[in-house]
């Protein structure tokens, strides 16, 4: 089978660009006119209290949540346009959730090859080679035949990252990827994410891990009440915040 060819990556526009984004659930307005972007090769860490709209913003970026109004561009393609082939654009976007969302009845290799075979039209053998390469990248080459229930939470999350990487995404979205893990398992997942950043992967990370945001982020965005309150270089936002709400939040989490 021939692999599906995707439109060329555009470097002359942001990887992700959000303009005047609103999202409501019934009467609850969660996002209130967000303007936001992520450049190619940039790691942007989005922080803020629970209910601030962080995860909703992330999920809108690949339209897992339907925006109420506004525009979302992914590599120059307007994914809020009903004419856009959303499935094709989504193949460029790797997504890692709080819960690992692995198929419990499939072993690790099958979890990594299923979407490759169906969406990218790869042969079983080619998909298997890609899966093995990405399992090695996350330090789990020896778990290829294991089932999710046989793995720790940290191992399952690394498998989920390897699964996303197996689709050859241009960018990765992480929705609090360590929040469901026991504290001693967090480090291995963050190490994998740090290596992705070093390799130049474009990343948008919703996180409570302030050490990761400071060390790996190119930019930190603080959200509260459905708006972007403050953003800038990690040392500036985390070390010398300008907004009182940012100072208040960081005083409780740092």
Secondary structure, DSSP 8 states (H G I E B T S, - for coil): ----------SSS-SEEEEEEEEEETTEEEEEEEEEEE-TT-EEEEE--TTSSHHHHHHHHTTSS--SEEEEEETTEETTSTTS-HHHHHTTEEEE-SS----TTSBHHHHHHHHHHHHS---HHHHHHHHHHHHHHTT-GGGTT-BGGGS-HHHHHHHHHHHHHTT--SEEEEESTTTTS-HHHHHHHHHHHHHHHHTT-EEEEE-S-HHHHHHH-SEEEEEETTEEEEEE-HHHHHHS--SHHHHHHHHHH-
